[in-house]
Amino acid sequence: MTEIAIMGEDVIKEIIKTQKQILSAMEQLIPNKQQWVTIKEAAQIANLSEQTIRKLFETNSIVGKRIGKKSIRIDRTSL
């Protein structure tokens, strides 16, 4: 009985792992899915300075949103 229970746990773990892989693959296929990144992350992705990313945000050249008074998030798809 114990062997069956252990084998069952392994099967469940493998199913969960496969489901996570499928969801990850599906997320990459969804067009226009917004993924919000910080100014620093956006600068690294676009190979630009943080100051340039801020200017692009302030001039509405890239899509972003303010979170509170200081934080800004940039839509990764607009980079």
Backbone as JSON Lines, residues from 0, in Angstrom:
{"i":0,"aa":"M","n":[0.82,-1.2,0.0],"ca":[0.0,0.0,0.0],"c":[0.86,1.26,0.0]}
{"i":1,"aa":"T","n":[1.96,1.24,0.73],"ca":[2.85,2.39,0.81],"c":[3.48,2.69,-0.54]}
{"i":2,"aa":"E","n":[3.88,1.63,-1.29],"ca":[4.49,1.82,-2.6],"c":[3.52,2.49,-3.56]}
{"i":3,"aa":"I","n":[2.26,2.12,-3.49],"ca":[1.25,2.72,-4.36],"c":[1.08,4.19,-4.02]}
{"i":4,"aa":"A","n":[1.07,4.54,-2.75],"ca":[0.92,5.93,-2.33],"c":[2.11,6.76,-2.81]}
{"i":5,"aa":"I","n":[3.32,6.23,-2.71],"ca":[4.51,6.95,-3.15],"c":[4.47,7.13,-4.66]}
{"i":6,"aa":"M","n":[4.12,6.07,-5.4],"ca":[4.03,6.16,-6.84],"c":[2.97,7.19,-7.24]}
{"i":7,"aa":"G","n":[1.89,7.24,-6.51],"ca":[0.83,8.21,-6.77],"c":[1.32,9.63,-6.59]}
{"i":8,"aa":"E","n":[2.12,9.88,-5.58],"ca":[2.68,11.22,-5.35],"c":[3.59,11.62,-6.49]}
{"i":9,"aa":"D","n":[4.4,10.69,-6.98],"ca":[5.3,10.97,-8.09],"c":[4.52,11.33,-9.35]}
{"i":10,"aa":"V","n":[3.44,10.61,-9.59],"ca":[2.6,10.89,-10.76],"c":[1.99,12.28,-10.65]}
{"i":11,"aa":"I","n":[1.48,12.61,-9.49],"ca":[0.88,13.93,-9.26],"c":[1.91,15.03,-9.46]}
{"i":12,"aa":"K","n":[3.12,14.83,-8.94],"ca":[4.18,15.82,-9.12],"c":[4.52,16.01,-10.59]}
{"i":13,"aa":"E","n":[4.56,14.93,-11.34],"ca":[4.86,15.0,-12.78],"c":[3.74,15.72,-13.54]}
{"i":14,"aa":"I","n":[2.5,15.47,-13.15],"ca":[1.35,16.15,-13.78],"c":[1.43,17.65,-13.51]}
{"i":15,"aa":"I","n":[1.71,18.03,-12.29],"ca":[1.82,19.44,-11.93],"c":[2.96,20.1,-12.71]}
{"i":16,"aa":"K","n":[4.08,19.42,-12.82],"ca":[5.22,19.95,-13.57],"c":[4.84,20.18,-15.03]}
{"i":17,"aa":"T","n":[4.15,19.21,-15.62],"ca":[3.73,19.32,-17.02],"c":[2.73,20.45,-17.2]}
{"i":18,"aa":"Q","n":[1.81,20.61,-16.27],"ca":[0.83,21.69,-16.35],"c":[1.53,23.05,-16.3]}
{"i":19,"aa":"K","n":[2.52,23.2,-15.45],"ca":[3.26,24.47,-15.36],"c":[3.98,24.76,-16.67]}
{"i":20,"aa":"Q","n":[4.55,23.73,-17.29],"ca":[5.24,23.92,-18.57],"c":[4.26,24.34,-19.66]}
{"i":21,"aa":"I","n":[3.09,23.73,-19.66],"ca":[2.07,24.08,-20.65],"c":[1.61,25.51,-20.46]}
{"i":22,"aa":"L","n":[1.34,25.91,-19.22],"ca":[0.91,27.28,-18.94],"c":[1.97,28.29,-19.34]}
{"i":23,"aa":"S","n":[3.21,27.98,-19.07],"ca":[4.31,28.87,-19.45],"c":[4.38,29.04,-20.96]}
{"i":24,"aa":"A","n":[4.24,27.95,-21.69],"ca":[4.27,28.0,-23.15],"c":[3.07,28.8,-23.68]}
{"i":25,"aa":"M","n":[1.91,28.62,-23.08],"ca":[0.71,29.34,-23.52],"c":[0.86,30.83,-23.29]}
{"i":26,"aa":"E","n":[1.45,31.23,-22.16],"ca":[1.64,32.64,-21.85],"c":[2.52,33.32,-22.89]}
{"i":27,"aa":"Q","n":[3.5,32.61,-23.4],"ca":[4.39,33.18,-24.41],"c":[3.69,33.34,-25.75]}
{"i":28,"aa":"L","n":[2.65,32.58,-26.0],"ca":[1.92,32.64,-27.26],"c":[0.84,33.71,-27.3]}
{"i":29,"aa":"I","n":[0.45,34.21,-26.14],"ca":[-0.63,35.19,-26.07],"c":[-0.11,36.55,-26.52]}
{"i":30,"aa":"P","n":[-0.61,37.08,-27.65],"ca":[-0.14,38.39,-28.1],"c":[-0.7,39.51,-27.23]}
{"i":31,"aa":"N","n":[0.05,40.59,-27.16],"ca":[-0.37,41.8,-26.44],"c":[-0.59,41.56,-24.95]}
{"i":32,"aa":"K","n":[-0.03,40.51,-24.43],"ca":[-0.15,40.29,-22.98],"c":[0.77,41.29,-22.29]}
{"i":33,"aa":"Q","n":[0.2,42.1,-21.44],"ca":[1.01,43.1,-20.77],"c":[1.78,42.48,-19.62]}
{"i":34,"aa":"Q","n":[3.05,42.79,-19.62],"ca":[3.91,42.38,-18.52],"c":[4.6,43.64,-18.05]}
{"i":35,"aa":"W","n":[4.31,44.04,-16.85],"ca":[4.83,45.29,-16.32],"c":[6.2,45.07,-15.71]}
{"i":36,"aa":"V","n":[7.14,45.94,-16.08],"ca":[8.5,45.86,-15.57],"c":[8.9,47.21,-14.97]}
{"i":37,"aa":"T","n":[9.89,47.19,-14.11],"ca":[10.37,48.42,-13.5],"c":[11.17,49.23,-14.52]}
{"i":38,"aa":"I","n":[11.47,50.48,-14.17],"ca":[12.3,51.33,-15.03],"c":[13.65,50.67,-15.27]}
{"i":39,"aa":"K","n":[14.23,50.13,-14.22],"ca":[15.55,49.49,-14.33],"c":[15.49,48.28,-15.27]}
{"i":40,"aa":"E","n":[14.46,47.44,-15.11],"ca":[14.3,46.27,-15.97],"c":[14.07,46.69,-17.42]}
{"i":41,"aa":"A","n":[13.26,47.72,-17.62],"ca":[12.98,48.22,-18.98],"c":[14.27,48.72,-19.63]}
{"i":42,"aa":"A","n":[15.08,49.41,-18.86],"ca":[16.36,49.92,-19.38],"c":[17.27,48.78,-19.81]}
{"i":43,"aa":"Q","n":[17.3,47.73,-19.01],"ca":[18.14,46.58,-19.35],"c":[17.6,45.87,-20.6]}
{"i":44,"aa":"I","n":[16.29,45.71,-20.69],"ca":[15.68,45.03,-21.83],"c":[15.93,45.81,-23.12]}
{"i":45,"aa":"A","n":[15.75,47.14,-23.06],"ca":[15.87,47.98,-24.25],"c":[17.31,48.44,-24.51]}
{"i":46,"aa":"N","n":[18.2,48.12,-23.59],"ca":[19.6,48.55,-23.69],"c":[19.69,50.08,-23.76]}
{"i":47,"aa":"L","n":[18.92,50.72,-22.88],"ca":[18.9,52.17,-22.76],"c":[19.16,52.55,-21.31]}
{"i":48,"aa":"S","n":[19.38,53.81,-21.07],"ca":[19.57,54.26,-19.68],"c":[18.22,54.38,-18.99]}
{"i":49,"aa":"E","n":[18.24,54.35,-17.68],"ca":[17.0,54.53,-16.92],"c":[16.41,55.91,-17.18]}
{"i":50,"aa":"Q","n":[17.29,56.91,-17.33],"ca":[16.84,58.27,-17.6],"c":[16.1,58.34,-18.94]}
{"i":51,"aa":"T","n":[16.6,57.65,-19.94],"ca":[15.94,57.63,-21.25],"c":[14.57,56.96,-21.16]}
{"i":52,"aa":"I","n":[14.5,55.87,-20.41],"ca":[13.21,55.19,-20.24],"c":[12.21,56.13,-19.57]}
{"i":53,"aa":"R","n":[12.65,56.86,-18.54],"ca":[11.77,57.81,-17.86],"c":[11.27,58.89,-18.84]}
{"i":54,"aa":"K","n":[12.19,59.42,-19.67],"ca":[11.79,60.44,-20.65],"c":[10.79,59.88,-21.66]}
{"i":55,"aa":"L","n":[11.03,58.66,-22.12],"ca":[10.11,58.03,-23.06],"c":[8.73,57.85,-22.42]}
{"i":56,"aa":"F","n":[8.71,57.52,-21.14],"ca":[7.44,57.37,-20.41],"c":[6.74,58.72,-20.29]}
{"i":57,"aa":"E","n":[7.49,59.73,-19.89],"ca":[6.9,61.07,-19.68],"c":[6.36,61.66,-20.98]}
{"i":58,"aa":"T","n":[6.94,61.29,-22.12],"ca":[6.47,61.81,-23.41],"c":[5.48,60.86,-24.08]}
{"i":59,"aa":"N","n":[5.05,59.85,-23.34],"ca":[4.09,58.85,-23.85],"c":[4.61,58.1,-25.07]}
{"i":60,"aa":"S","n":[5.92,57.96,-25.18],"ca":[6.51,57.21,-26.28],"c":[6.51,55.7,-26.0]}
{"i":61,"aa":"I","n":[6.4,55.35,-24.73],"ca":[6.23,53.96,-24.33],"c":[5.07,53.89,-23.35]}
{"i":62,"aa":"V","n":[4.44,52.73,-23.28],"ca":[3.28,52.55,-22.41],"c":[3.76,52.24,-20.99]}
{"i":63,"aa":"G","n":[3.19,52.96,-20.05],"ca":[3.53,52.73,-18.66],"c":[2.44,53.23,-17.75]}
{"i":64,"aa":"K","n":[2.62,53.0,-16.47],"ca":[1.64,53.49,-15.5],"c":[2.36,53.82,-14.2]}
{"i":65,"aa":"R","n":[1.8,54.76,-13.5],"ca":[2.32,55.14,-12.18],"c":[1.66,54.28,-11.12]}
{"i":66,"aa":"I","n":[2.45,53.91,-10.16],"ca":[1.94,53.18,-9.0],"c":[2.31,54.03,-7.79]}
{"i":67,"aa":"G","n":[1.34,54.72,-7.27],"ca":[1.62,55.64,-6.18],"c":[2.29,56.9,-6.72]}
{"i":68,"aa":"K","n":[3.03,57.59,-5.87],"ca":[3.65,58.85,-6.27],"c":[4.99,58.66,-6.98]}
{"i":69,"aa":"K","n":[5.73,57.61,-6.64],"ca":[7.08,57.47,-7.15],"c":[7.29,56.33,-8.13]}
{"i":70,"aa":"S","n":[6.6,55.23,-7.96],"ca":[6.88,54.04,-8.76],"c":[6.24,54.11,-10.14]}
{"i":71,"aa":"I","n":[6.97,53.61,-11.12],"ca":[6.49,53.54,-12.49],"c":[6.7,52.12,-12.99]}
{"i":72,"aa":"R","n":[5.75,51.61,-13.74],"ca":[5.89,50.32,-14.38],"c":[5.7,50.52,-15.88]}
{"i":73,"aa":"I","n":[6.53,49.84,-16.65],"ca":[6.51,49.95,-18.1],"c":[5.97,48.66,-18.69]}
{"i":74,"aa":"D","n":[5.12,48.79,-19.71],"ca":[4.62,47.62,-20.41],"c":[5.74,47.07,-21.28]}
{"i":75,"aa":"R","n":[6.15,45.87,-20.99],"ca":[7.28,45.26,-21.7],"c":[7.06,45.21,-23.21]}
{"i":76,"aa":"T","n":[5.82,45.02,-23.64],"ca":[5.55,44.92,-25.08],"c":[5.74,46.24,-25.81]}
{"i":77,"aa":"S","n":[5.83,47.35,-25.07],"ca":[6.02,48.65,-25.72],"c":[7.49,48.99,-25.91]}
{"i":78,"aa":"L","n":[8.36,48.1,-25.45],"ca":[9.8,48.37,-25.59],"c":[10.32,47.92,-26.93]}
